[in-house]
Each structure stands twice: as C-alpha cells, then as structure tokens.
Amino acid sequence: MKSLKLLQEIPALASGFAVLLGLIPLYLISTPVFILRLILIRISKVLRPDLENIVSATGNLFVADLFSRNSPRCVIVVPIVIEGFHTDDEFRRRIGDMANSKNYKEFKHYITHWNGFAFWTADRSFDVKNHVKFHESENKTAIDKDVSLLVERLLNKQFHPRRSPWEVYIIRNYEDPELKRGDKSVLVMRFHHSLADGYSILYAIIEGMLQSPISSVPLPEPNYVKRSNFDQFLFTLSLPFRLVYDATHYFGKQVSQSPWNIPDEKKKWKQLYGKSKHIPIERIKEIKTELNVSFTSVLLAAVSGSIARSFRSKRIMCSDSTSISCFIPLPLPGHPSGLKNHVTGAQISLPLQDDLNPIVRIRMCEELLQQQKSSTIPLLLHFLAQSLGLHFSSVSSFLTSNRVNAIGLTNFPAGNRDIKTGFGDEKVLAVDLAAGGLTGVTGVTFMAISYVDHIRFAVTAESAVMSREDVENLLQYVCDEIDLLHTLSIVQDS
C-alpha cells in the first residue's frame, strides 16, 4: 500500500520540485528589481521629498488589494465592546491620541506608488473626523445584529485612496444579553492588512486609544516543537535538505477542487459575515486536557467536523472530498512594536470524512498540526513573504496570491485578563474579529476569538459560495462539534 501511495504521489512531487527549481531563475530575474528598490529608497529623499518610508515587504503583499477596483479582501475588522457612555469629543480625543503616537505614525499616512513600489506619504490634511464615524441604529438601542450588519458592510467597503486605510465606527446604547447590564458602546475598527496585522492593531487600540499598559494583553507564544540542543543541532545541519523535501511536498499539493475554492472570475465580490454565541473557554481547555491535544487542534477538529456536516446537508460532492486545504496563520516570536505584519503560516489538509469518529478526527488534526509545526514550511513561507514582498506591489501580490487553500482559520487570543478602558474603572467586555478571505481562491474564512473566559467563532464567506442561512448553519455546526467533543472527552476519561 505504501509503495502504491508513493507511486501516486510521484507526479505531485515532480511538479512541486519543478516549482522549487523555478524559484532560482525567479530570484535571479528579480535581483535588478531588488537593487532598484534600494536605489529608490535612497534617492526618494531628494527626488520625492513627499515620500517617507517604503511599505514593508510583508505589508507590500497586500497593497494591490487596497487599490483593486473590486471590494477589498485583505480587510480586518475588530469590534470592541466597552463599558460606559462617552461624548463624541472624548472618543475623538482618544483616537486622535492613538493616531498621534510615534509608534503608530502610519495612522496619519497613506500609500502611494512611485516607479511600481509602494511608499508611505504623510496625509497633510489629516483630520481625525475623517476616520471616526458615529453609527446610529434604526432603533434607540443597538443590538448584536446591528453590529454584525455594520461589520459585514465594512468588510466590503473600499478605502479612501488618499487617507490612511483605517477608520473607527462608534455605536452607542448597545445591549447584549450575554454581557453585563449598564451603558455600553462598541468601537468597530476597520483597517487594511497592508497597514498591520491584527495584533498590532489590537495593541494600538489598547495602548493608544484605551491608554492601558500593553502588558494587559500578553503576546501569544509560538508553540513550535521543542528540541534539545543536540536535536536542534541536527535540525540545523539538515535544514537545507529538509527545506527541499518539505517545499517539494508543499508546492506539489494539487489545487483543491472543493466548491469553496472560488477564483476571482466566479466571485460576486460580496462577503457575508456571521458569528456564534459565546462559548466558555473552559470547555475548549477541558477537551484539550482530556484528549491531550493542543488548543488549536480542538478548533481545527470543530471546523473540520462542521464542514463535513455542511457538505452532507447540502449534498455537496467533490473529487477530493476526503480533505479540504486550510491555511492557518502562525505567530512569530518577537512581535515588534508599531504597525507591522509579523506572522507566518501553515497549510493543513483537514479530514472531511462524514463518518469519521470525532475523537479520531481531533487526533488526526493534532498530528497534522504538529507535522506542520515541526516542518520547515513556516520558515519557508516567512522567507518567501520577506523576499517576494520586495518586488513591485502588483508582482508581489500575483506571486503570493493563494491558489490552493479553500478555507482559512485564524485563532486570535485577545487576552486572558480584563483590559481597562482608561475611563475610570471601566473595562473592555468583549473583543471580536472579522477577516476577509485575502487574495486568491479562499471561499470561507473561520475565526476563533478568545477573550478572558469565553471564545467565539465567526465566519466570512464569499456570497457566491454560500447564503446567509448557510453561514448561520455552519456556525451552529461548529458549536455542535465543540459540544460533542466535550461530551466524548468526558466519557472517554471516565
């Protein structure tokens, strides 16, 4: 059986190795472009004094999407529920303080192009009122549905081409039966991925807007495979060979034929958004402990099971229905201060067998995740992002656009302690996250957002892939999978 499987993999491995070899002439051809980039950085101070820093390599990967004629896909929206009632001037002053911080100077800059490269240039007419909007609901009291509809609209809205790609919408008189009673407001911050990643924005909100110490939200620690000094030596010694081996397998993966794989020509260019109820985070931790798996594997298994159930209910069949390719962002150590993109990622083929035992499913997810963490793929993807991001913006986007992963999963821990708002003793009550599907073929993006004692799942989906009802059903399936795993983990332990 193993020899037969190996023979079946030979064409994919051959194509993967061919892609890997193709990187050599690509980098050789691109060398003059990289040199031109360095020259332009130096002479821009003289020839274009209006330009400031060049957009970072990782930020440059998303720039083409910012200027696309279609609705953007590299958008992140962070709704934050805070206690209390505050005036318009108080909100504007706090957000203005954030924009004026030296750590977050890009909040007052916009992106412009010079000779094909993206640069930051100062917004000479910057006015915080252009970035702070007050959203009024149709009723006197805003509810969760009002926030979700606003988030969905912001996911699909274009950015102003001559302003920094961010804005904050403020919703007052918010009520949520899952949260404590009293005055509450929602700050809905929208930004483009070319500006920063989610953690940079969360820290900007905490440090700059809420004026709380950054230590109130500990950085997520990368949980890669730990090796002894000797094993690390052997790993380093074999790194070139492992890179070739892992890259050959990675590039050799076939393009998913999943119906959730949606190329640009089939998109309706409208993303739908939905989110689940709050789930006690202890349930996830209990599953993790009882089954001796990682936190992320629990999330992967819940997503995997929910997709299998969704396919069954919709009678979806595809040629590679035993798995679906999923991209997972992974944190890197030493996240820098300021507005940065500082992540890498991994690709996992989640099992989709409908009759798979949930315990078997979660153990498969754990094995697949650990394989990726112990491989050189996160290192390879980080290198490719840092190097290909040095190219012209349009070329960088084309080279790094997703052509394989039908879905994505982002795990976003927003802190295990209450965040103070800086308004007396008031606190942040909830943090949510909505992320677009990025450039490429991803049709559905899952998000898991944890804060203090609860976690919530959310989904953004291309409307050509599923309806709003489908999104709601999918979220319910995820919650059902968590409940099922929790029950089975307790039964197995007893």
Sequence and secondary structure as in RCSB ss.txt:
>XXXX:A:sequence
MKSLKLLQEIPALASGFAVLLGLIPLYLISTPVFILRLILIRISKVLRPDLENIVSATGNLFVADLFSRNSPRCV
IVVPIVIEGFHTDDEFRRRIGDMANSKNYKEFKHYITHWNGFAFWTADRSFDVKNHVKFHESENKTAIDKDVSLL
VERLLNKQFHPRRSPWEVYIIRNYEDPELKRGDKSVLVMRFHHSLADGYSILYAIIEGMLQSPISSVPLPEPNYV
KRSNFDQFLFTLSLPFRLVYDATHYFGKQVSQSPWNIPDEKKKWKQLYGKSKHIPIERIKEIKTELNVSFTSVLL
AAVSGSIARSFRSKRIMCSDSTSISCFIPLPLPGHPSGLKNHVTGAQISLPLQDDLNPIVRIRMCEELLQQQKSS
TIPLLLHFLAQSLGLHFSSVSSFLTSNRVNAIGLTNFPAGNRDIKTGFGDEKVLAVDLAAGGLTGVTGVTFMAIS
YVDHIRFAVTAESAVMSREDVENLLQYVCDEIDLLHTLSIVQDS
>XXXX:A:secstr
 HHHHHHHHHHHHHHHHHHHHHHHHHHHHHHHHHHHHHHHHHHHHHH TTEEEE  HHHHTTHHHHT SS  SSE
EEEEEEEES   HHHHHHHHHHHHH GGGGGGGEEEEEETTEEEEEE TT  GGGTEEEE  SSSSB HHHHHHH
HHHHHT    TTS SEEEEEE SB  TTS SS EEEEEEEEETTT  HHHHHHIIIIIIS   GGGS        
   HHHHHHHHHTHHHHHHHHHHHHHT      TTB  GGG  S EEEEE   EEHHHHHHHHHHHT  HHHHHH
HHHHHHHHHHHHHTT   TTTTEEEEEEEEE SS  SSS   EEEEEEEEE  TT  HHHHHHHHHHHHHHHHHS
SHHHHHHHHHHHHTTS HHHHHHHHSBSS SEEEEEEE  SS  B SSTT BEEEE  EE   SBSB EEEEEEE
ETTEEEEEEEEETTT  HHHHHHHHHHHHHHHHHHHHHHHHHH 
